């Protein structure tokens, strides 16, 4: 079989929401996993390829999220910690997103790193970003990017699905009634090649996919 180039896309909607002291409103397809954790997830279906015993080999990944991030934390010297933690992940196995967000915020451990229960090879794309307030910019509640790091493996996958996640965690001592957040729409991109492997190699890959899915 001749190899075929493919570009896979996962789309995530924008979010503009206000916290009422208990819940975030107008989630626009997002989910509230905790008062400080908002997520959106979708799936890329590769079952047509797996039925033909084909493997997806990533060759490049990217993230598009034109727009701005805002968060109106309490500007009180007694509560100095104010930030947004944003994670974009495409993985061959489903994840517990509340756990992923909490572990990253509390222990500085991203999926696939030492201390994580998720294996590096299962993460086709992973991007971590940290935003903090910039009061020098006139636009209200503007959050400025302070740190950006990747944690993906780009490993081939024979999984039937790719699980695509956006995780936003508000970092503040206490959320209060009236807090608001604004997140731009995003597109996660994975370019790659669909190819046929030898039967033995493909069976070993399927076995490894099964093992990864059952380790968590």
N, C-alpha and C positions, 0 to 999 in steps of 0.2 A: 504494500500500500504506500502511496506517495504521501509524505508528510503535509499537513495542512496548517497554515497559520490561522490563528484565531485571536480575537480581542474580546475578553470577557468584561462586562460592566455590571456594577452594583450601584443602584441609585438610592440615595437617602434624602428624605424631605427636610426642608428647613424647620426650625422650631423657634417660636416666639411665645413665651409662657410666663405667667405670673403665679407666684406661690401664695397660697391663702393661709399659711400657717400649718397646714396638714398635707395638702396636695398641690401639685402643679396643674394648671388648667390649660385647655386648648393644646393637647399634645400632638395633634397632626400626625398620628401614626406612631409616635414615639411611645415608650412605656416608662413609667416611674417605678423603679425597683426599690428605691428608698427615697426619703426626702432629698438626699444629696446625689442620687444616681439616676440619670436619665439615659435611655438606650434606644437605638433603632436597629432592627435586624432584618435581613432579607437573605434569600438563598439563590445561588446560581445552580441550575439543574444541569448536571453532566451525565445523567443516566443514559442518554442516547449513545454517548461515547463508550460508557462502560458496558453496555449491552453488546457492543462490537469489539470488546476487549481492547480498547484503546486507552492510552495514557496521555494526560495533559502535562506538558513540560513548560513551566513559566520561563519567559525570556526577559520580561520587564514588567514593572509595576508602577503605578502612579496614583496620585490623589488630587482631585480638583474640588476646591471648596471656595469659590469666589464669594467675597462678602466679608462681613466683620463678625466678631464675637463680642458680646456684651454681657455683663453681669453686674448687678448693683449691690454689692456686699455692703455691710455696715462699715462706714469709714470712721471707725472709733479706735483711737490709740490703744484702748484696753483689749481690743481684738485685732491684732496685727495681721493675722494670717487670712489672706483673701486671694483666691486663685481659681482657675478652671483647669482641670485635667481632662484632656481629650485623647482618646485612643481609637484608631481605625485598624480593624483586624479582618483578614480573610483567612479562614482556616478550613482544613479538611475534616474537622470534627467539631461537634457542637460544644459550646462553652457555657459555664455558669457565669454570667456577666456581672452579677453583683459581687461574686467572689473575686473575679478578675479586677474589678475597679477597687474593691476594698484592699486587696493584697498590694496593688500598685501604690495606693495612697498611704497605706500604713507601714509597708515594709520595703518599698522601693524595688519591688520584684515584678517584672513584666512576664507574660507568658513565654515559656521557652528558656528562661534564665534559671540559674541555680536558685532553688527554693520554690520554684513553680511546679505544679503537678502536671503541666502541659509540656509535651515534647516539642523541641525546636523544629523538627522536621515537619510537623503538622501545620505550621504557620507559613502560608504562602506569602502573606503581606502583613506587616505590622508597623504602625507608626504611632509614636507617643509625642504629645505636645503639652506644654505647660504655659498657661497664660496668666498674667497678673495685671492689675489696674495700672493705667497710665493717666494720672491726673493732669499731665501737661498737655494732653490733647483735648480740645474743646468738646468733641463729641461725647455725650453723656454715657458713662459706664463702659467706655471702651476698654477692651482687654487686649494687651499686647503680648505677642509671642516672645517667650523668654528662652525656651529650650525645645529642640526638636530632635528626636532620635528614631532610628529604625531598628526593628528587632525581628525581621522576617528571614526565612531560610531559602525561599524560592525553590523548594524541593518539588519534584514531579508528584502528581497525584493521580490515583486511579479510583478516587472516591466518587460516589454517585452525586454528591452535593458539595458545594463550597458554601460555607456559612460566613456571611458578611455582616460585620458589626460596626456600629459607632457607639462609643461609650463616653458620656460627659459626666464628670463628677464635679460638683461645686465644693470648693474647699473654703469653709468658713466655720468658726466656732459654733454659731447658731444661726440657722435660717430663720427669717422672721416674715410675718405676713406682709406682703407687698414686694418681696424680692422678685426680680425678674431676670430672665436669661434670653439671649438671642443667639441662635446657631444657624449658620448658612447651610443651604442644601449642598450635598456633596455627591461626587461620583468616584468610586473606587475602580481602578482599571488594572487588569492583568492581561498582558499580551503573552502569547505562547504558541506552542506547536502541538497539534494532536498527532500522535504517532503510534505505530504498532511495535510492541516489543516481542522478544522471543517468549514462547509459552512459559518457560521456567521462570524467567525474570518477572513476567507479569503475575504469575501465581504467587511469587514471593512478595511482590508489591501489594497484592490484595491481602495477603496474610498480615503484612505489616500494618496496613490500613485498619484491619480488623483489630489488631492488638492495640493500636493507638486509641481507637474509639472506645475500647473497653478498659483502658487504664484510668479513666476519669469517672 
